[in-house]
Amino acid sequence: MESTNSHIEYRVTNDHDRKKVSQILKDHLKLSRSEIRRIKRHAGLMVNGQTVRLNSLVQEGDLIRVNFHDDEQPVIPQGIPLDILFEDEHILVVNKPANMLVHPLSYHVLNTLANGVIYHWQQQGQNSKFRAVSRLDRDTSGVILIARSSYICHQLAGQMKNNRCRREYLAVAHNRITMDSGIIDFPIGRPHDRSLIFGVTAQGKAAVTHFDVIQRFAGGSLVKLRLETGRTHQIRVHMKHFGHPLMGDELYGGSLDLINRQALHSWQLEFDHPVTKERMRLEAPLPADITSLIHKLEND
């Protein structure tokens, strides 16, 4: 099965008069070569409602429409309830619960966010591939951004790289953090080739995390964190190195006494909509287990 999943439109301006469509797709709309090839293969290019070739010339006022197609979806659709924060034909923003993988694995093909999203889209008659732009660990809850075409994914990934996408998290760390705010700037990588965990290492990739202490307790701190880079387990590794591992994060030195997963929540995501250019800000409230943890710490 194949279906058109999303599209973008562009009204030709004077500075693009008498130019090839392919040139506008590449230089103005910033489509990748692979995306342009896919558009050509599926005859997904139209001008003023008529299918045209990539080398066709356009005039000022012409309406270019690019239809994006995806091949058959390998993820198994599964009816899983989704907490949708925003949805249109280009993007989907979901509040992911803890204890849910984002992508299927060879030994875990069901009960992932991808399964639920594919089912949700198929109920709408769509066949988009699952493309998570932001990533969350299995036990990290909160806002996650999903693109509905490779073009949209490419545009949003560029915002991630250029820091136009602002990612903020809330976490509960062990012990009282004395500083009100700061920057943790240490490279992250695998300590050795066969390591299953990550750490601060001189051979690692640059990683920068900004933090602000929101509330202090007798035995911990509620912290707001903003990612400047997006390394695997970045917040968890940086907080361990800082001497304040996350509560519930047994892998990186945290205790399971008060919560049974890392107390980390993707709270807010801010980015430019890749088509409308509107500045978007989506928030997911703290889940019950972290709220309960905070109440316990307040009453200690």
Stockholm file with secondary structure:
# STOCKHOLM 1.0

chainA/1-300         MESTNSHIEYRVTNDHDRKKVSQILKDHLKLSRSEIRRIKRHAGLMVNGQTVRLNSLVQEGDLIRVNFHDDEQPVIPQGIPLDILFEDEHILVVNKPANMLVHPLSYHVLNTLANGVIYHWQQQGQNSKFRAVSRLDRDTSGVILIARSSYICHQLAGQMKNNRCRREYLAVAHNRITMDSGIIDFPIGRPHDRSLIFGVTAQGKAAVTHFDVIQRFAGGSLVKLRLETGRTHQIRVHMKHFGHPLMGDELYGGSLDLINRQALHSWQLEFDHPVTKERMRLEAPLPADITSLIHKLEND
#=GR chainA/1-300 SS CCCEEEEEEEECCGGGTTEEHHHHHHHTSCCCHHHHHHHHHTTCEEETTEECCTTCEECTTCEEEEEEECCCCCSCCCCCCCCEEEECSSEEEEEECSSCCSSCBTTBCSSSHHHHHHHHHHHTTCCCCCEESSCCCTTCEEEEEEESSHHHHHHHHHHHHTTCSEEEEEEEEESCCCSSEEEEECCEECSSTTCSSCEECTTSBCCEEEEEEEEECSSEEEEEEEESSCCTTHHHHHHHHTTCCBTTCGGGTCCCSSCSSCCEEEEEEEEECTTTCCEEEEECCCCHHHHHHHHHHHHC
#=GC SS_cons         CCCEEEEEEEECCGGGTTEEHHHHHHHTSCCCHHHHHHHHHTTCEEETTEECCTTCEECTTCEEEEEEECCCCCSCCCCCCCCEEEECSSEEEEEECSSCCSSCBTTBCSSSHHHHHHHHHHHTTCCCCCEESSCCCTTCEEEEEEESSHHHHHHHHHHHHTTCSEEEEEEEEESCCCSSEEEEECCEECSSTTCSSCEECTTSBCCEEEEEEEEECSSEEEEEEEESSCCTTHHHHHHHHTTCCBTTCGGGTCCCSSCSSCCEEEEEEEEECTTTCCEEEEECCCCHHHHHHHHHHHHC
//
